[in-house]
Amino acid sequence: MYSFNERIRYSELGEDGELSLLGLLNLFQDCSTFQSEDLGLGIDYLQNKKEAWWVNSWQIDINRLPVLAESVEVGTFAYDFKSFYGFRNFFLKDENGEFLVKADSIWFHYDLENKRPTKPTDEALNKYLTGHDRHLEMTKIVRKFDIPSEYESGDEIIVTKNDLDTNHHMNNAIYVSKARNLIDEDFKVKKIGVQYKKAAVLHDIILPRITRDENSYIINLADRGGDTYAVIKFEY
């Protein structure tokens, strides 16, 4: 397991004074990135090998989001690999060691030169699985959502430079943040499921498709042709 201690910053808050979903996803992404860097498997290592780890899906269970200046522990560990897929848990704990947030995620290892998924090296697997932590007890991750055929259209979203990461794709956390902006402010999000279908890049136009029932929203972030960039499910 890899973890670091953090104090919630004002810049990470939402309007309600709690850690925003963007701030939460950024903490999780930073944690796995820090682990990879410390293991010698970080961005430079991957770029030199023309490889990347890309996230395929998230399941996030929220008990409570921390507030300004609250001390938290952010942690992650890989618990399994199958072929080119990697499976990784994340957590956020308060200063008493109680879980605030649990998350599960599925990643795939990608060969940038040959443009296809590929199995990571034994070196990487051995480093990531040292200790081989057990999977967190939480909501089971859904590999594929049924995307609703009935929906309301949201305002178009244009991908800007501020949305991009080092892969020149829209950052994974930004999809969730933009989708959160499309649901009612008083909808208290307790569970989030995310599935990424294709990467949005600079100047792409995203046309949200919004479906709501009594306890959830499903936001399909689609292109002009109806193909999905990412689909996000928020549950009450």
C-alpha positions in Angstrom: 0.0 0.0 0.0 1.1 3.6 -0.6 -0.4 6.6 1.2 0.3 10.2 2.1 -1.1 12.6 4.6 -3.0 15.7 3.4 -4.8 18.7 4.8 -7.8 19.8 2.7 -7.1 23.1 1.0 -9.5 25.9 0.3 -8.8 25.5 -3.5 -10.1 21.9 -3.3 -13.5 22.8 -1.9 -16.8 23.0 -3.6 -19.5 25.6 -3.0 -20.8 23.6 -0.1 -17.5 23.8 1.8 -16.7 20.1 1.3 -13.9 18.5 -0.8 -15.2 18.7 -4.4 -15.5 15.6 -6.5 -12.8 17.1 -8.8 -10.6 17.5 -5.7 -11.3 13.9 -4.6 -10.4 12.4 -8.0 -7.3 14.5 -8.2 -6.1 13.3 -4.7 -6.6 9.7 -5.9 -4.9 10.2 -9.2 -2.0 12.0 -7.4 -1.7 9.1 -5.0 -1.3 6.4 -7.7 1.1 8.7 -9.6 3.2 9.3 -6.5 3.4 5.5 -5.9 4.5 4.9 -9.5 7.1 7.7 -9.4 8.5 6.3 -6.1 8.7 2.8 -7.6 10.6 4.0 -10.6 7.6 3.3 -12.9 6.4 6.9 -13.3 5.8 9.2 -16.3 9.4 9.3 -17.5 9.7 5.5 -17.3 6.4 5.1 -19.3 7.2 7.7 -21.9 10.7 6.2 -22.6 9.0 2.8 -23.2 6.2 4.4 -25.2 3.6 3.0 -22.8 0.8 4.3 -20.6 -1.7 3.2 -17.9 -5.2 4.5 -18.8 -8.2 4.2 -16.5 -11.1 2.2 -17.8 -13.6 2.6 -14.9 -14.3 3.8 -11.4 -16.6 2.9 -8.5 -16.5 5.4 -5.7 -18.4 5.0 -2.4 -18.7 8.2 -0.3 -19.4 8.0 3.4 -18.5 11.7 4.0 -16.4 14.3 2.3 -13.9 16.2 4.4 -14.0 19.9 5.0 -11.5 22.8 5.0 -8.3 22.2 6.9 -9.3 18.6 7.8 -6.4 16.2 8.0 -6.8 13.0 5.9 -4.8 10.1 4.7 -5.0 9.3 1.0 -4.0 5.7 0.0 -3.9 3.2 -2.9 -2.8 -0.3 -3.7 -2.9 -2.6 -6.7 -4.6 -5.9 -5.8 -4.7 -7.8 -9.0 -3.5 -7.9 -12.7 -5.1 -9.9 -15.5 -3.6 -9.8 -19.0 -3.3 -6.0 -19.7 -5.8 -5.0 -17.0 -4.8 -3.7 -13.5 -7.1 -3.5 -10.6 -6.5 -0.8 -7.9 -8.3 0.4 -4.7 -8.1 3.9 -3.3 -9.3 5.3 0.0 -9.6 8.5 2.0 -9.5 8.2 5.8 -9.9 10.8 8.5 -7.4 11.4 11.3 -8.9 8.6 13.4 -8.4 6.1 10.6 -12.1 5.9 9.7 -12.9 5.5 6.0 -14.4 8.6 4.4 -14.3 7.3 0.8 -13.5 4.0 -0.8 -12.9 3.5 -4.5 -12.2 0.7 -6.9 -10.8 1.1 -10.4 -9.8 -0.8 -13.5 -6.9 0.3 -15.6 -5.4 -1.0 -18.8 -1.8 -0.9 -20.0 -1.3 0.5 -23.5 1.4 0.3 -26.1 1.5 3.8 -27.6 3.7 2.9 -30.5 1.6 0.0 -31.7 -1.7 1.5 -30.5 -2.9 -1.6 -28.7 -3.3 -2.8 -25.1 -0.3 -4.9 -23.9 0.6 -6.8 -20.8 2.9 -4.9 -18.4 6.4 -6.2 -17.6 7.0 -8.6 -14.8 9.2 -5.9 -13.2 6.2 -3.6 -12.9 3.9 -6.3 -11.7 6.2 -7.5 -9.0 6.7 -3.9 -7.7 3.0 -3.0 -7.7 2.0 -6.3 -6.0 4.5 -6.3 -3.2 2.5 -7.1 -0.1 -0.6 -7.9 -2.3 -3.2 -6.0 -0.3 -6.7 -7.4 -0.2 -9.6 -5.8 -2.1 -11.6 -3.3 0.0 -15.1 -4.3 1.0 -17.3 -2.0 -1.0 -19.8 -1.7 -3.9 -18.8 -4.0 -6.8 -17.5 -2.2 -9.8 -19.7 -2.3 -12.9 -17.8 -3.1 -16.1 -20.5 -1.8 -18.5 -23.5 0.5 -18.0 -26.7 0.2 -19.9 -26.8 3.7 -21.5 -30.3 5.1 -21.5 -32.0 5.8 -24.8 -34.2 8.5 -23.3 -32.5 11.7 -22.1 -32.5 15.4 -21.9 -29.7 17.3 -23.7 -27.4 19.6 -21.8 -25.4 22.5 -23.0 -22.3 21.7 -25.2 -18.9 21.5 -23.5 -15.8 22.5 -25.4 -12.5 20.8 -24.3 -9.9 23.5 -23.5 -6.2 23.4 -22.7 -6.9 23.6 -19.0 -8.7 20.3 -19.3 -5.8 18.3 -20.7 -3.2 16.0 -19.0 0.3 14.9 -20.1 -1.3 12.4 -22.5 -3.0 15.4 -24.3 -6.4 14.0 -23.3 -9.0 15.5 -21.1 -8.0 14.6 -17.6 -10.0 11.7 -16.1 -11.2 13.8 -13.2 -12.6 16.5 -15.4 -15.2 14.2 -16.9 -16.7 13.7 -13.5 -16.5 17.4 -12.6 -18.2 18.5 -15.8 -20.9 15.8 -15.3 -21.4 16.9 -11.7 -22.2 20.4 -13.0 -25.2 19.0 -14.9 -27.1 17.6 -11.9 -29.1 19.4 -9.2 -26.9 21.1 -6.6 -28.8 19.6 -3.7 -28.4 16.1 -5.0 -26.2 14.5 -2.3 -23.9 12.1 -4.2 -23.0 9.0 -2.3 -21.9 6.6 -5.1 -20.2 7.3 -8.4 -19.7 4.9 -11.3 -17.6 6.0 -14.3 -16.7 4.3 -17.5 -14.4 5.8 -20.1 -15.0 4.9 -23.7 -12.7 7.2 -25.7 -10.5 10.2 -25.0 -11.6 13.7 -25.6 -8.9 16.0 -26.9 -8.4 19.7 -27.4 -11.4 21.5 -29.1 -13.6 18.4 -29.0 -17.3 19.3 -28.5 -19.1 17.2 -25.9 -22.9 17.0 -26.0 -24.2 15.7 -22.6 -27.2 13.4 -22.5 -28.9 13.5 -19.0 -31.2 10.8 -17.6 -32.6 11.0 -14.1 -34.7 8.7 -12.0 -35.7 8.9 -8.3 -32.3 8.0 -6.9 -29.7 8.6 -9.6 -28.5 10.5 -12.6 -26.7 9.0 -15.6 -24.7 11.5 -17.7 -23.6 10.3 -21.1 -20.9 12.7 -22.4 -21.2 12.0 -26.1 -19.8 13.5 -29.3 -21.8 14.9 -32.2 -22.3 11.5 -33.7 -23.6 10.0 -30.4 -20.5 8.1 -29.5 -19.6 8.2 -25.8 -16.5 9.7 -24.3 -17.5 8.7 -20.8 -20.6 7.8 -18.9 -21.0 8.8 -15.3 -23.6 7.5 -12.8 -24.3 9.5 -9.7 -26.4 7.8 -7.0 -28.1 9.3 -3.9 
